[in-house]
Amino acid sequence: MDSVMIAQPDVTLHLDMEGVIKQASLSNDIPEDSLAKWCGKAWADTVADVGSDKVKRIIDDARSAGVSAFRQINQKFPSGLELPIEYTAVRLGRKGGLVAVGRNLQTVADLQSRLIAAQQAMERDYWKLRDVETRYRLIFDASNEPILLLRASNLHVVEANPAAIRALGFSPANRDFLAELAPKERDPFQAMVLRVRENGKAPAVLVHLGQSQDAWMVRASLMTSIPGHAYMIQLTPVGAVPSSPDQDDAASLEFLVERAADAMVVTDRKGIVHRANPAFLDLVEVGAQGSVVGHHLGRWLERPGADQTVLLANVEKHGIVRMFSTTIQGDLGSHTDVEISAAGGAEGDSPHIAMVLRDIGQRLPGARDDNQIAATVGSLTAQLGRTPLKKLVKETTGAVERHYLEAALDLTGGNRTAAADLLGLSRQTLYAKLKLYGMDGSEVN
């Protein structure tokens, strides 16, 4: 006959109806301990202080309902050992007393402690990984060597650092790297990355990249990431030409731009940032050039659509813009009034636009505009005593409104939609005011 395993309680207590222990026994899973001292003592006196109320509830429930719910109690043994025990009690007839049975939860508590320790270790490892990732990002963005990340499955560009964007003249945008290579260079490159995947390393290969098809030595290394494997491609220029006086001048200019007090930025014709100096990074409150390269300049303008559209349209039309006033909003919440001067050649002569952004927040108001308004008000003041106050106020208000309408149209090159946006007016209201002041003639576009 097969033996049947019956689960035995770890602690068994025979109690009278008042909860006094008459007999106690332990299972083999708990170290031997003499429980004779418990006999004749109230069960509530053998537990930790916080457990006496639970003991009373167990006894009350068993006396009234016949059986109690399970409750966890810290049981103190005569030897000084203290264990978490889960108890329930059963009534044995009307006068048979109570039986309380308990299960040792020490193993469960140990498992819980180990689980908490494992979770804390995972949390520490996670923050270490975040720290490593942050350092990698700073090094990746600040490196002067062009670096690309290619997805191993299809060799598409996942990411490019600012040096690579400048050197190769294209933005990543999931670009197929093989399509950038000459047909005869694709097989050697694929063979090189396959060897890297199998052996971990491979000799560099020569390729030609960019609009000018410059020669580069390409090295690859395999990286493991969560979405899948990726190749880190490092580019080294081949046959660098010795520096000439022109190159020395360019280096000096680069030095001055990097240390200029005013913010400087280079964008394409669509307003996408390709280069920025440290002063610009401070102005928009970012830590690395890689955080601004590839983003629209309008991201940091107070009126992204209107200001960027007007600025780029005037550069496209006139080739140069001076003292374009706007407000820069930093990533950390700052607001800075600036004047932008931009140059890029009219009608698309150059693919890039260079801009200087000057902080005018501390500058005193423009004297010329104030003098014009003051002169108008002064001429109206001379009419005091001859003209009613109501009419003088109306004419003064009209002069100020006309002044700012002219300034907005001049700043936007006659673009009424942009002028209305700058003035905070609807187009219909702007048209009505232009008609009121006789400014809706053919001279205004």
DALINQUI-V848098 format. One record per residue. N is the residue number from 1. SS is DSSP state (H for helix, E for strand, L for the rest). OMEGA is omega in whole degrees, -180 to 180 (NA if undefined). D_LAST is the distance of its C-alpha to the last C-alpha in whole Angstrom. Layout:
N&SS&OMEGA&D_LAST / N&SS&OMEGA&D_LAST
This chain:
1&L&180&106 / 2&L&178&103 / 3&L&-180&102 / 4&L&179&100 / 5&L&180&98 / 6&L&-180&97 / 7&L&180&95 / 8&L&177&96 / 9&L&178&95 / 10&L&178&95 / 11&E&176&96 / 12&E&-179&98 / 13&E&173&100 / 14&E&-174&102 / 15&E&168&102 / 16&L&-174&103 / 17&L&178&102 / 18&L&178&101 / 19&L&177&99 / 20&E&-176&102 / 21&E&175&102 / 22&E&-179&106 / 23&E&180&105 / 24&E&179&103 / 25&E&-179&102 / 26&E&173&100 / 27&L&-179&99 / 28&L&-178&99 / 29&L&179&95 / 30&L&-179&96 / 31&L&-178&98 / 32&L&-179&101 / 33&L&-180&102 / 34&L&-179&104 / 35&L&-179&103 / 36&H&-179&107 / 37&H&-179&105 / 38&H&-174&103 / 39&L&-179&106 / 40&L&179&106 / 41&L&175&103 / 42&E&-180&100 / 43&H&-177&97 / 44&H&-180&95 / 45&H&-177&96 / 46&H&-178&96 / 47&E&176&92 / 48&L&-174&90 / 49&H&-176&89 / 50&H&-177&85 / 51&H&-177&87 / 52&H&178&90 / 53&H&178&88 / 54&H&178&87 / 55&H&180&91 / 56&H&179&92 / 57&H&178&89 / 58&H&-179&90 / 59&H&180&94 / 60&H&180&93 / 61&H&-178&91 / 62&H&180&94 / 63&H&-176&96 / 64&H&-175&94 / 65&H&-179&93 / 66&L&178&95 / 67&E&-178&93 / 68&L&174&90 / 69&L&178&86 / 70&L&177&86 / 71&E&-180&85 / 72&E&-177&85 / 73&E&174&87 / 74&E&-176&88 / 75&E&178&91 / 76&E&-178&94 / 77&L&-178&97 / 78&L&-179&100 / 79&L&-177&99 / 80&L&178&96 / 81&L&178&94 / 82&E&-176&91 / 83&E&173&89 / 84&E&-178&86 / 85&E&176&88 / 86&E&-174&87 / 87&E&163&90 / 88&E&-178&91 / 89&E&-179&94 / 90&E&178&96 / 91&E&180&99 / 92&L&-179&102 / 93&L&-177&104 / 94&L&-176&104 / 95&L&-178&107 / 96&L&-179&106 / 97&L&-176&103 / 98&E&172&100 / 99&E&176&99 / 100&E&179&96 / 101&E&-177&95 / 102&E&179&92 / 103&E&-179&90 / 104&E&180&89 / 105&L&-178&85 / 106&H&179&86 / 107&H&179&85 / 108&H&179&82 / 109&H&178&81 / 110&H&179&81 / 111&H&178&79 / 112&H&179&76 / 113&H&178&76 / 114&H&178&76 / 115&H&179&73 / 116&H&179&71 / 117&H&179&72 / 118&H&179&71 / 119&H&178&68 / 120&H&177&67 / 121&H&177&68 / 122&H&179&65 / 123&H&178&63 / 124&H&179&64 / 125&H&180&63 / 126&H&-179&60 / 127&H&173&59 / 128&H&179&60 / 129&H&178&58 / 130&H&178&55 / 131&H&178&56 / 132&H&-180&56 / 133&H&179&53 / 134&H&178&51 / 135&H&178&53 / 136&H&-178&52 / 137&H&179&49 / 138&H&180&48 / 139&H&-179&50 / 140&H&-178&48 / 141&H&-175&45 / 142&H&-177&46 / 143&L&176&48 / 144&L&180&47 / 145&L&178&49 / 146&L&-179&47 / 147&E&177&48 / 148&E&170&47 / 149&E&-180&49 / 150&E&174&50 / 151&E&-173&51 / 152&L&-175&54 / 153&L&-176&54 / 154&L&179&52 / 155&L&173&51 / 156&E&-179&47 / 157&E&177&45 / 158&E&-175&45 / 159&E&176&44 / 160&E&179&43 / 161&L&-177&44 / 162&H&179&41 / 163&H&179&43 / 164&H&179&43 / 165&H&179&39 / 166&H&-174&39 / 167&H&-174&42 / 168&H&175&41 / 169&L&175&37 / 170&L&178&37 / 171&L&-176&37 / 172&L&176&40 / 173&L&177&39 / 174&L&-177&42 / 175&L&177&42 / 176&E&-176&45 / 177&L&-180&47 / 178&H&-180&49 / 179&H&179&46 / 180&H&-178&45 / 181&L&173&48 / 182&L&-177&49 / 183&H&-177&52 / 184&H&-179&55 / 185&H&-175&54 / 186&H&-179&54 / 187&H&177&58 / 188&H&180&59 / 189&H&179&56 / 190&H&177&57 / 191&H&180&61 / 192&H&-179&60 / 193&H&176&59 / 194&H&178&61 / 195&H&177&64 / 196&H&-179&62 / 197&H&-177&62 / 198&H&-173&66 / 199&H&-179&67 / 200&L&178&65 / 201&L&-180&64 / 202&L&177&63 / 203&L&178&63 / 204&L&177&59 / 205&E&-179&58 / 206&E&176&55 / 207&E&177&52 / 208&E&-174&49 / 209&E&176&45 / 210&L&-179&42 / 211&L&180&40 / 212&L&179&42 / 213&L&177&45 / 214&E&-179&47 / 215&E&179&50 / 216&E&169&51 / 217&E&-174&54 / 218&E&173&54 / 219&E&-178&56 / 220&E&172&57 / 221&E&-175&58 / 222&E&178&59 / 223&E&177&57 / 224&E&179&58 / 225&L&-175&56 / 226&L&180&56 / 227&L&-177&53 / 228&L&-180&56 / 229&E&178&57 / 230&E&176&54 / 231&E&172&54 / 232&E&-176&53 / 233&E&177&52 / 234&E&-175&52 / 235&E&177&51 / 236&E&-179&52 / 237&E&-179&51 / 238&L&174&53 / 239&L&178&54 / 240&L&-178&52 / 241&L&178&51 / 242&L&-175&53 / 243&L&179&51 / 244&L&177&49 / 245&H&179&48 / 246&H&179&44 / 247&H&176&45 / 248&H&177&47 / 249&H&179&44 / 250&H&178&42 / 251&H&178&44 / 252&H&178&44 / 253&H&177&40 / 254&H&179&41 / 255&H&-179&43 / 256&H&-180&40 / 257&H&-178&38 / 258&H&-176&40 / 259&L&-180&41 / 260&L&180&38 / 261&L&179&38 / 262&L&179&34 / 263&E&178&33 / 264&E&-178&32 / 265&E&177&31 / 266&E&179&30 / 267&E&170&28 / 268&E&-176&27 / 269&L&178&23 / 270&L&179&24 / 271&L&178&25 / 272&E&-175&28 / 273&E&175&31 / 274&E&-177&33 / 275&E&178&34 / 276&E&179&35 / 277&L&-178&37 / 278&H&180&39 / 279&H&177&37 / 280&H&178&34 / 281&H&177&37 / 282&H&-177&38 / 283&H&-178&35 / 284&H&173&34 / 285&L&172&38 / 286&L&-172&39 / 287&L&-176&43 / 288&L&-178&42 / 289&H&179&39 / 290&H&-180&40 / 291&H&179&39 / 292&L&-179&35 / 293&L&180&35 / 294&L&179&34 / 295&L&176&32 / 296&E&177&28 / 297&H&-179&27 / 298&H&178&25 / 299&H&-176&28 / 300&H&178&29 / 301&E&-177&25 / 302&L&176&25 / 303&L&-170&22 / 304&H&-176&23 / 305&H&-174&20 / 306&H&-175&17 / 307&H&-178&18 / 308&H&180&20 / 309&H&-179&17 / 310&H&-178&14 / 311&H&-178&17 / 312&H&179&18 / 313&H&179&14 / 314&H&175&14 / 315&H&-180&18 / 316&H&-176&17 / 317&H&-173&14 / 318&H&-180&16 / 319&L&-177&19 / 320&E&177&20 / 321&E&179&19 / 322&E&171&21 / 323&E&174&22 / 324&E&-174&19 / 325&E&176&21 / 326&E&180&23 / 327&E&178&26 / 328&E&177&28 / 329&E&-180&31 / 330&L&-180&34 / 331&L&-180&36 / 332&L&173&39 / 333&L&-179&37 / 334&L&176&36 / 335&E&-177&32 / 336&E&175&31 / 337&E&-178&28 / 338&E&168&27 / 339&E&-178&24 / 340&E&169&24 / 341&E&-174&23 / 342&E&178&23 / 343&E&179&23 / 344&L&-179&24 / 345&L&-179&23 / 346&H&175&20 / 347&H&174&19 / 348&H&179&22 / 349&L&-179&25 / 350&L&179&27 / 351&L&-175&27 / 352&E&177&28 / 353&E&177&25 / 354&E&-177&27 / 355&E&172&26 / 356&E&-179&28 / 357&E&-176&28 / 358&E&179&29 / 359&E&180&31 / 360&L&-178&30 / 361&L&-179&32 / 362&L&-176&34 / 363&L&176&32 / 364&L&179&32 / 365&L&-178&29 / 366&L&-175&27 / 367&H&-174&28 / 368&H&-179&26 / 369&H&179&23 / 370&H&-180&27 / 371&H&180&28 / 372&H&-180&24 / 373&H&180&25 / 374&H&179&29 / 375&H&179&28 / 376&H&179&26 / 377&H&179&29 / 378&H&179&32 / 379&H&178&31 / 380&H&179&31 / 381&H&180&34 / 382&L&-179&36 / 383&L&178&35 / 384&E&-179&38 / 385&L&179&41 / 386&L&-178&39 / 387&E&179&36 / 388&L&-179&37 / 389&H&-179&36 / 390&H&180&34 / 391&H&179&31 / 392&H&179&31 / 393&H&-180&30 / 394&H&-179&27 / 395&H&178&26 / 396&H&178&26 / 397&H&179&25 / 398&H&179&22 / 399&H&180&22 / 400&H&179&22 / 401&H&-179&19 / 402&H&179&17 / 403&H&-177&17 / 404&H&173&17 / 405&H&178&13 / 406&H&-179&12 / 407&H&-179&14 / 408&H&179&13 / 409&H&178&9 / 410&H&-179&11 / 411&H&-178&13 / 412&L&179&10 / 413&L&179&8 / 414&L&179&5 / 415&L&-173&7 / 416&H&179&7 / 417&H&179&11 / 418&H&179&12 / 419&H&178&11 / 420&H&180&13 / 421&H&179&16 / 422&H&-177&16 / 423&H&-179&17 / 424&L&-179&19 / 425&L&169&18 / 426&L&180&17 / 427&H&-179&14 / 428&H&179&15 / 429&H&178&17 / 430&H&-180&13 / 431&H&-179&12 / 432&H&180&15 / 433&H&177&15 / 434&H&179&12 / 435&H&-180&14 / 436&H&-177&17 / 437&L&177&16 / 438&L&-178&14 / 439&L&-179&10 / 440&L&-180&9 / 441&L&-176&9 / 442&L&-178&7 / 443&L&180&6 / 444&L&-177&4 / 445&L&NA&0
